[in-house]
């Protein structure tokens, strides 16, 4: 009997994924070098723990404002061209930062502003980048592709910080910023050479604001995605304390150098790579929910180690463990997020996950930096460890989704509705009604099953949903939902997945045998002009 499980390295047989993966490693090496250079430069400009923590805040804050708009853009425009523009923007910002640092004109405010600029680029890039993997690999390779992307990030974390620590010590932070600027061009080259095949859409592209609203409705109504978001927030809000306060621990409490800081970050990266290699075996033996919980508690222990240990050699294995725990949580959450949403809304759904990730990191950095400023670094880390442990235990009952890829494929089972030639397809709103005939003894079960229909209709685009009983004939029940326009209703037809067929079937099983469900469409009074 052969093992049907894909190899962790199987996504690399897809050439575009392979070259983008290699180019992203080079780009991420530059990013991690920037992290070291910016963190160390800030400790030179200011001794305030809050200012040091604000580096993480500035890098993460744009996600609050741009994540969902960026996800909407990624779902409705050409991802390849979009990513090219964003990569060029980030390279330009890095060049400005390098020149200001080299000239000695950099200040706390300018460093935070330019870090914010790079954060804007990251916020615009990540939803589109995260949504690329399903285009580049087979469905069976998707979990391995997500994990492999995490391996690449943490392989970069093992190389970039160590290299940056040496360069900062010998030359200064400006060189790390310059290398970061150059590192974007590998990704730019691969994107330029990628011959992306895009299927001709059957319907016009969604409009920007409408796409944002639809993405928000999906996130509000998708229970699998919400489970991922709850577990992510419980982890990142408190786990952020470690990376936010590490530069200050090295500089002020260990009296260390930039090279020491780089080595500790390299230990994190090496630990993450080793952890990623162990993850396939762990996933076979440990359920994903318990794997995330165990790794979260291990990271809480890491925060306690950072709170009490002030020996560089003892901190290196602690940071190694932090990398392994971090990759176990991050990879598991990313796989759950990637595989729990359909293709039509993937970038928007992932943008909400990314928003929670960076929002938790930004809010956590601000919170723990403030506590460290007013009390002590050790107290901030102890409170973060306690919060992480409590949050992990409190959310343990929130189960992460395990959705089969086939369940997310469009079912295309709804018959095409007819529209009178007198009406405009942009007209709306549209009301869809379904009339059921339900025997009295089946009403309670029917109503319970119909509750799932509400979530299904809303996450696929419905503005509102309701279920009503006929006053003169109690056997008749009317399900109704509203959508923005006829065009949006046509999009709804293409969004229903094979997995959602089971939801419809669970409701229709209570329909009186031999009686058809009557479906009607009503369009608002807008006519062609």
C-alpha positions as CSV (number, residue, x, y, z in Angstrom):
1,X,0.0,0.0,0.0
2,X,1.5,3.4,-1.0
3,X,1.4,6.4,1.1
4,X,-1.0,9.0,-0.5
5,X,0.2,11.9,1.7
6,X,2.1,14.4,-0.4
7,X,5.8,15.1,0.4
8,X,6.5,18.4,2.2
9,X,8.7,19.3,-0.8
10,X,6.2,18.3,-3.5
11,X,5.0,21.9,-4.3
12,X,8.5,22.6,-5.6
13,X,7.9,20.5,-8.7
14,X,5.7,23.4,-9.9
15,X,8.2,25.7,-11.6
16,X,6.5,29.1,-10.9
17,X,5.9,28.2,-7.3
18,X,9.5,27.0,-7.0
19,X,11.0,30.2,-8.4
20,X,8.7,32.5,-6.4
21,X,9.5,30.5,-3.3
22,X,13.3,31.0,-3.9
23,X,12.9,34.7,-4.7
24,X,10.7,35.2,-1.6
25,X,13.4,33.7,0.5
26,X,15.9,36.2,-0.8
27,X,13.3,39.0,-0.3
28,X,12.6,37.8,3.2
29,X,16.3,37.7,4.1
30,X,16.3,41.4,3.2
31,X,13.1,42.0,5.3
32,X,14.7,40.3,8.4
33,X,17.8,42.3,7.9
34,X,15.7,45.4,7.9
35,X,14.0,44.2,11.1
36,X,17.4,44.0,12.8
37,X,18.6,47.3,11.4
38,X,15.5,49.2,12.3
39,X,15.2,47.7,15.8
40,X,18.9,48.4,16.5
41,X,18.8,51.8,15.0
42,X,15.8,52.8,17.2
43,X,17.7,51.7,20.3
44,X,20.5,54.1,19.2
45,X,18.0,57.0,18.6
46,X,15.9,56.5,21.8
47,X,16.2,54.5,25.0
48,X,12.4,54.5,25.5
49,X,10.9,50.9,25.5
50,X,7.7,52.4,23.9
51,X,9.7,53.8,21.0
52,X,11.4,50.5,20.4
53,X,8.1,48.6,20.6
54,X,6.6,51.2,18.2
55,X,8.8,49.8,15.4
56,X,6.6,46.6,15.5
57,X,3.5,48.8,15.8
58,X,4.4,50.9,12.7
59,X,5.0,47.8,10.7
60,X,1.7,46.1,11.7
61,X,-0.7,49.1,12.0
62,X,-1.5,49.5,8.3
63,X,-3.2,46.1,8.4
64,X,-6.0,47.6,10.4
65,X,-6.8,50.0,7.5
66,X,-5.7,48.3,4.4
67,X,-6.1,44.5,4.9
68,X,-9.7,44.2,3.6
69,X,-9.3,46.8,0.8
70,X,-6.1,45.0,-0.3
71,X,-7.9,41.6,-0.2
72,X,-10.8,43.1,-2.3
73,X,-8.3,44.4,-4.9
74,X,-6.5,41.1,-5.0
75,X,-9.7,39.3,-5.8
76,X,-10.9,41.7,-8.6
77,X,-7.6,42.7,-10.4
78,X,-4.7,40.9,-12.0
79,X,-2.7,39.7,-9.0
80,X,0.6,39.6,-11.0
81,X,0.5,43.2,-12.0
82,X,-0.8,44.3,-8.6
83,X,2.1,42.6,-6.9
84,X,4.6,44.1,-9.2
85,X,3.5,47.6,-8.3
86,X,3.5,46.9,-4.6
87,X,7.1,45.3,-4.8
88,X,8.4,48.4,-6.5
89,X,6.8,50.7,-3.9
90,X,8.5,48.7,-1.0
91,X,11.8,48.8,-2.8
92,X,11.6,52.6,-3.2
93,X,10.8,53.1,0.5
94,X,13.7,51.0,1.5
95,X,16.0,53.1,-0.7
96,X,14.9,56.3,1.0
97,X,15.5,54.7,4.4
98,X,19.0,53.6,3.4
99,X,19.9,57.1,2.1
100,X,18.6,58.9,5.2
101,X,20.5,56.5,7.5
102,X,23.7,56.7,5.5
103,X,23.6,60.5,5.6
104,X,22.8,60.7,9.4
105,X,19.5,62.5,8.8
106,X,17.3,59.8,10.2
107,X,15.2,60.6,13.3
108,X,12.8,58.6,15.5
109,X,9.8,60.1,13.6
110,X,11.3,59.4,10.1
111,X,12.3,55.9,11.1
112,X,8.7,55.2,12.3
113,X,7.2,56.9,9.2
114,X,9.3,54.9,6.7
115,X,8.7,51.7,8.7
116,X,5.0,52.6,8.3
117,X,5.5,52.9,4.6
118,X,7.0,49.4,4.4
119,X,4.1,48.3,6.5
120,X,1.7,49.8,4.0
121,X,3.4,47.7,1.2
122,X,3.2,44.6,3.3
123,X,-0.5,45.2,4.0
124,X,-1.2,45.6,0.3
125,X,0.9,42.6,-0.7
126,X,0.0,39.9,1.8
127,X,-3.6,39.1,0.8
128,X,-2.7,38.7,-2.9
129,X,0.5,36.8,-2.0
130,X,-1.3,34.4,0.3
131,X,-4.0,33.8,-2.3
132,X,-1.4,32.8,-5.0
133,X,-0.6,29.3,-3.8
134,X,-3.9,27.7,-5.0
135,X,-3.1,29.1,-8.5
136,X,0.4,27.7,-8.5
137,X,0.0,24.1,-7.0
138,X,-2.4,21.2,-7.1
139,X,-5.1,21.0,-4.4
140,X,-3.4,18.1,-2.8
141,X,-0.2,20.1,-2.5
142,X,-1.8,23.2,-1.0
143,X,-1.2,22.4,2.8
144,X,2.4,21.6,1.9
145,X,2.8,24.8,-0.1
146,X,1.5,26.9,2.9
147,X,3.9,25.1,5.2
148,X,6.7,25.4,2.8
149,X,6.1,29.2,2.5
150,X,6.4,29.3,6.3
151,X,9.7,27.3,6.1
152,X,11.0,29.9,3.6
153,X,10.1,32.8,5.8
154,X,11.9,31.2,8.8
155,X,14.9,30.0,6.8
156,X,15.2,33.7,5.9
157,X,14.9,34.5,9.6
158,X,17.8,32.1,10.3
159,X,20.1,33.8,7.8
160,X,19.0,37.5,7.6
161,X,19.3,38.5,11.3
162,X,22.7,36.8,11.7
163,X,24.0,38.5,8.6
164,X,22.4,41.8,9.6
165,X,24.0,41.7,13.1
166,X,27.5,41.5,11.6
167,X,26.8,44.2,9.0
168,X,25.3,46.6,11.5
169,X,28.3,46.1,13.8
170,X,30.8,46.6,11.0
171,X,29.2,49.2,8.8
172,X,25.9,50.4,10.2
173,X,22.1,49.9,9.8
174,X,22.0,51.7,6.4
175,X,23.5,48.7,4.6
176,X,20.7,46.4,5.8
177,X,18.2,48.8,4.4
178,X,20.0,49.0,1.1
179,X,20.2,45.2,0.8
180,X,16.5,45.0,1.6
181,X,15.8,47.4,-1.3
182,X,17.7,45.2,-3.7
183,X,16.1,42.0,-2.4
184,X,12.7,42.8,-3.8
185,X,14.0,42.5,-7.4
186,X,14.1,38.7,-7.4
187,X,10.4,38.6,-6.8
188,X,9.9,41.4,-9.4
189,X,11.8,39.4,-12.0
190,X,9.9,36.1,-11.4
191,X,6.6,38.0,-11.6
192,X,7.6,39.6,-14.9
193,X,8.5,36.2,-16.4
194,X,5.3,34.5,-15.1
195,X,2.9,33.8,-17.9
196,X,-0.2,33.8,-15.7
197,X,-3.2,32.2,-17.3
198,X,-6.5,33.9,-16.4
199,X,-9.8,32.4,-17.4
200,X,-12.1,34.8,-19.2
201,X,-14.7,35.9,-16.6
202,X,-18.4,35.1,-17.4
203,X,-19.5,38.2,-15.5
204,X,-18.1,41.7,-15.1
205,X,-15.6,42.1,-12.2
206,X,-16.9,43.2,-8.9
207,X,-16.7,46.9,-8.0
208,X,-14.2,47.8,-5.4
209,X,-16.5,49.0,-2.6
210,X,-19.0,46.2,-3.4
211,X,-16.1,43.6,-3.1
212,X,-15.2,45.0,0.3
213,X,-18.7,44.7,1.5
214,X,-19.1,41.2,0.2
215,X,-15.8,40.2,1.9
216,X,-16.9,41.6,5.2
217,X,-20.3,39.8,4.9
218,X,-18.4,36.5,4.2
219,X,-16.2,36.9,7.2
220,X,-19.2,37.7,9.5
221,X,-21.1,34.6,8.3
222,X,-18.3,32.0,7.9
223,X,-18.0,30.0,11.1
224,X,-14.9,28.1,9.9
225,X,-13.0,31.3,9.2
226,X,-14.2,32.8,12.5
227,X,-12.8,29.9,14.4
228,X,-9.4,30.5,12.9
229,X,-9.6,34.2,13.7
230,X,-10.5,33.6,17.4
231,X,-7.5,31.2,17.8
232,X,-5.2,33.6,16.0
233,X,-6.1,36.6,18.2
234,X,-5.7,34.6,21.4
235,X,-2.1,33.8,20.3
236,X,-0.8,36.9,18.6
237,X,-2.0,39.5,21.0
238,X,0.2,38.1,23.8
239,X,2.9,36.3,21.9
240,X,3.9,39.7,20.3
241,X,5.6,40.7,23.6
242,X,8.6,38.5,22.9
243,X,9.7,40.1,19.6
244,X,8.6,43.6,20.5
245,X,10.8,43.7,23.6
246,X,13.7,41.5,22.5
247,X,15.8,44.4,21.1
248,X,15.6,46.2,24.4
249,X,16.5,43.1,26.4
250,X,19.7,42.7,24.4
251,X,20.7,46.3,24.3
252,X,19.9,47.5,27.8
253,X,19.8,44.5,30.1
254,X,22.4,42.2,28.4
255,X,24.5,45.1,27.2
256,X,24.8,43.2,24.0
257,X,25.7,44.2,20.4
258,X,23.8,44.1,17.1
259,X,25.6,40.8,16.4
260,X,24.1,39.3,19.6
261,X,20.7,40.5,18.6
262,X,21.1,39.0,15.1
263,X,22.2,35.6,16.6
264,X,19.2,35.5,18.9
265,X,16.9,36.1,15.9
266,X,18.8,33.6,13.9
267,X,18.1,31.1,16.7
268,X,14.4,31.8,16.2
269,X,14.7,31.1,12.5
270,X,16.7,27.9,13.0
271,X,14.2,26.7,15.5
272,X,11.3,27.5,13.1
273,X,13.0,25.5,10.3
274,X,13.6,22.5,12.6
275,X,10.0,22.8,13.8
276,X,8.7,22.9,10.3
277,X,10.5,19.7,9.5
278,X,8.9,18.0,12.4
279,X,5.4,19.3,11.7
280,X,4.3,16.6,9.2
281,X,5.0,13.9,11.7
282,X,3.3,15.9,14.5
283,X,0.2,16.4,12.4
284,X,-0.1,12.7,11.9
285,X,-0.1,12.1,15.7
286,X,-1.6,15.2,17.2
287,X,-4.9,16.8,16.2
288,X,-4.5,20.3,14.9
289,X,-6.4,22.0,17.7
290,X,-4.2,20.4,20.3
291,X,-1.0,21.0,18.3
292,X,-1.8,24.8,18.3
293,X,-2.7,24.7,22.0
294,X,0.5,22.9,23.0
295,X,2.7,25.1,20.9
296,X,1.0,28.2,22.4
297,X,1.6,27.0,25.9
298,X,5.2,26.3,25.0
299,X,5.5,29.9,23.7
300,X,4.1,31.2,27.0
301,X,7.0,29.3,28.7
302,X,9.4,31.1,26.3
303,X,8.0,34.5,27.4
304,X,8.7,33.5,31.0
305,X,12.3,32.6,30.0
306,X,12.7,36.0,28.5
307,X,11.3,37.6,31.6
308,X,13.8,35.9,34.0
309,X,16.9,34.8,32.0
310,X,19.6,37.4,31.5
311,X,22.4,35.1,30.2
312,X,23.0,35.3,26.4
313,X,23.9,31.6,26.1
314,X,20.8,30.5,28.0
315,X,18.6,32.7,25.9
316,X,19.8,31.2,22.6
317,X,18.0,27.8,23.2
318,X,15.0,29.7,24.5
319,X,14.8,31.5,21.2
320,X,15.3,28.3,19.3
321,X,12.2,26.8,21.1
322,X,10.3,30.0,20.4
323,X,10.9,29.6,16.7
324,X,9.7,26.0,16.7
325,X,6.6,26.9,18.7
326,X,5.8,29.9,16.5
327,X,6.0,28.0,13.3
328,X,3.7,25.2,14.7
329,X,1.0,27.8,15.5
330,X,1.5,30.0,12.5
331,X,1.6,27.2,9.9
332,X,-1.4,25.4,11.4
333,X,-3.5,28.6,11.5
334,X,-2.5,29.5,7.9
335,X,-3.4,26.1,6.6
336,X,-6.8,26.3,8.3
337,X,-7.4,29.7,6.9
338,X,-6.3,28.8,3.4
339,X,-8.3,25.6,3.2
340,X,-11.5,26.8,4.8
341,X,-12.5,29.5,2.1
342,X,-13.6,29.2,-1.5
343,X,-11.5,30.7,-4.3
344,X,-13.8,33.6,-5.2
345,X,-13.3,35.3,-1.8
346,X,-9.9,33.8,-0.8
347,X,-7.8,36.9,-0.8
348,X,-10.5,38.9,1.1
349,X,-10.9,36.1,3.7
350,X,-7.2,35.8,4.1
351,X,-6.9,39.6,4.5
352,X,-9.2,39.4,7.5
353,X,-6.9,36.7,9.0
354,X,-3.9,38.8,8.2
355,X,-5.6,41.8,9.8
356,X,-6.0,39.8,13.0
357,X,-2.4,38.7,12.8
358,X,-0.9,42.1,12.4
359,X,-3.6,43.8,14.5
360,X,-2.7,41.5,17.4
361,X,1.0,42.2,16.9
362,X,0.5,45.9,16.7
363,X,-1.9,46.1,19.7
364,X,0.3,43.7,21.6
365,X,3.5,45.7,20.9
366,X,1.8,48.9,22.1
367,X,0.4,47.2,25.2
368,X,3.5,45.4,26.3
369,X,5.8,48.3,25.4
370,X,3.7,50.7,27.5
371,X,3.8,48.3,30.5
372,X,7.5,47.9,30.1
373,X,7.9,51.7,30.0
374,X,5.9,52.3,33.1
375,X,6.9,49.2,35.1
376,X,9.5,46.8,33.8
377,X,10.3,44.5,30.9
378,X,10.1,41.4,33.1
379,X,6.6,42.3,34.4
380,X,5.4,42.9,30.8
381,X,6.6,39.5,29.7
382,X,5.2,37.7,32.8
383,X,1.8,39.3,32.1
384,X,2.0,38.4,28.4
385,X,2.8,34.8,29.3
386,X,-0.1,34.6,31.7
387,X,-2.4,36.1,29.1
388,X,-1.3,33.7,26.4
389,X,-1.8,30.7,28.7
390,X,-5.3,31.9,29.7
391,X,-6.3,32.7,26.2
392,X,-5.1,29.3,24.9
393,X,-7.1,27.4,27.5
394,X,-10.2,29.7,27.0
395,X,-10.3,29.1,23.3
396,X,-9.5,25.4,23.3
397,X,-13.1,24.5,22.6
398,X,-13.1,26.6,19.4
399,X,-12.3,23.9,16.8
400,X,-10.2,24.7,13.8
401,X,-11.8,23.7,10.5
402,X,-10.7,20.8,8.4
403,X,-12.3,21.4,5.0
404,X,-11.7,19.1,2.0
405,X,-10.6,21.0,-1.1
406,X,-13.4,19.4,-3.1
407,X,-16.0,20.8,-0.7
408,X,-14.9,24.3,-1.7
409,X,-15.3,23.8,-5.5
410,X,-18.3,25.6,-7.1
411,X,-21.3,23.2,-7.4
412,X,-22.9,25.2,-10.2
413,X,-26.2,23.3,-9.5
414,X,-28.5,26.3,-9.4
415,X,-30.4,26.7,-12.7
416,X,-29.8,30.0,-14.5
417,X,-32.5,32.6,-13.6
418,X,-34.3,34.5,-16.3
419,X,-34.4,38.3,-16.4
420,X,-36.9,40.2,-18.5
421,X,-35.5,42.3,-21.3
422,X,-37.1,45.3,-19.8
423,X,-35.0,45.1,-16.6
424,X,-31.3,46.1,-16.1
425,X,-29.0,43.5,-14.6
426,X,-27.5,46.3,-12.5
427,X,-31.0,46.8,-11.1
428,X,-31.8,46.0,-7.5
429,X,-32.2,45.1,-4.8
430,X,-33.1,41.5,-5.7
431,X,-35.4,39.4,-3.5
432,X,-35.3,35.6,-3.9
433,X,-38.0,33.5,-2.4
434,X,-38.3,29.7,-1.9
435,X,-41.6,28.3,-0.8
436,X,-41.5,25.0,1.2
437,X,-44.4,22.6,2.1
438,X,-43.6,21.2,5.5
439,X,-45.7,18.8,7.5
440,X,-46.4,20.0,11.1
441,X,-44.4,17.2,12.8
442,X,-41.3,18.2,10.8
443,X,-41.4,21.9,11.5
444,X,-39.0,22.0,14.4
445,X,-36.3,20.0,12.6
446,X,-36.9,22.1,9.4
447,X,-36.4,25.4,11.3
448,X,-33.2,24.1,13.0
449,X,-31.8,23.0,9.6
450,X,-32.8,26.3,8.0
451,X,-30.6,28.3,10.4
452,X,-27.5,27.0,8.5
453,X,-29.1,28.4,5.3
454,X,-28.9,31.9,6.8
455,X,-25.1,31.7,7.2
456,X,-24.7,30.1,3.8
457,X,-26.8,32.8,2.0
458,X,-25.0,35.7,3.7
459,X,-21.5,34.5,3.2
460,X,-22.2,34.1,-0.5
461,X,-23.5,37.7,-0.8
462,X,-27.0,38.0,0.6
463,X,-27.7,41.3,2.4
464,X,-30.4,39.8,4.7
465,X,-32.3,36.6,5.2
466,X,-35.6,35.5,6.7
467,X,-38.0,32.6,7.2
468,X,-41.8,33.1,7.5
469,X,-44.8,30.9,7.9
470,X,-48.0,31.4,5.9
471,X,-50.8,32.7,8.1
472,X,-53.7,30.9,6.3
473,X,-51.8,27.7,5.5
474,X,-49.3,26.7,8.3
475,X,-47.7,24.1,6.0
476,X,-46.3,26.8,3.8
477,X,-42.9,28.4,4.7
478,X,-41.2,31.1,2.8
479,X,-37.5,31.5,2.8
480,X,-36.4,34.9,1.4
481,X,-33.1,36.7,1.0
482,X,-32.1,40.1,-0.6
483,X,-29.1,40.9,-2.7
484,X,-27.7,44.2,-4.0
485,X,-28.4,43.6,-7.7
486,X,-29.3,41.1,-10.4
487,X,-25.6,40.9,-11.3
488,X,-24.7,40.2,-7.7
489,X,-27.3,37.4,-7.7
490,X,-25.7,35.8,-10.7
491,X,-22.4,35.9,-8.9
492,X,-24.1,34.1,-6.0
493,X,-25.0,31.3,-8.4
494,X,-21.2,30.7,-9.0
495,X,-20.3,30.9,-5.3
496,X,-22.3,28.0,-3.9
497,X,-19.9,25.2,-3.2
498,X,-20.2,21.4,-3.3
499,X,-19.9,21.3,0.5
500,X,-22.9,23.7,0.7
501,X,-25.0,21.2,-1.2
502,X,-25.3,19.3,2.0
503,X,-26.8,22.3,3.8
504,X,-29.5,22.6,1.1
505,X,-30.1,18.9,1.2
506,X,-30.5,18.9,5.0
507,X,-33.3,21.5,4.6
508,X,-35.0,20.0,1.5
509,X,-35.3,16.6,3.1
510,X,-38.3,17.9,5.1
511,X,-40.1,19.1,1.9
512,X,-43.4,17.1,1.4
513,X,-42.7,14.4,-1.1
514,X,-44.1,15.1,-4.6
515,X,-44.4,18.8,-4.0
516,X,-41.8,21.0,-5.8
517,X,-40.1,23.9,-4.0
518,X,-41.3,27.1,-5.7
519,X,-38.5,29.6,-6.4
520,X,-39.2,33.2,-7.4
521,X,-37.0,36.2,-8.2
522,X,-38.1,39.8,-7.7
523,X,-36.1,42.8,-8.9
524,X,-36.4,46.4,-7.6
525,X,-38.2,48.8,-9.9
526,X,-35.1,50.0,-11.9
527,X,-35.5,49.7,-15.6
528,X,-33.1,50.1,-18.6
529,X,-32.5,53.7,-19.7
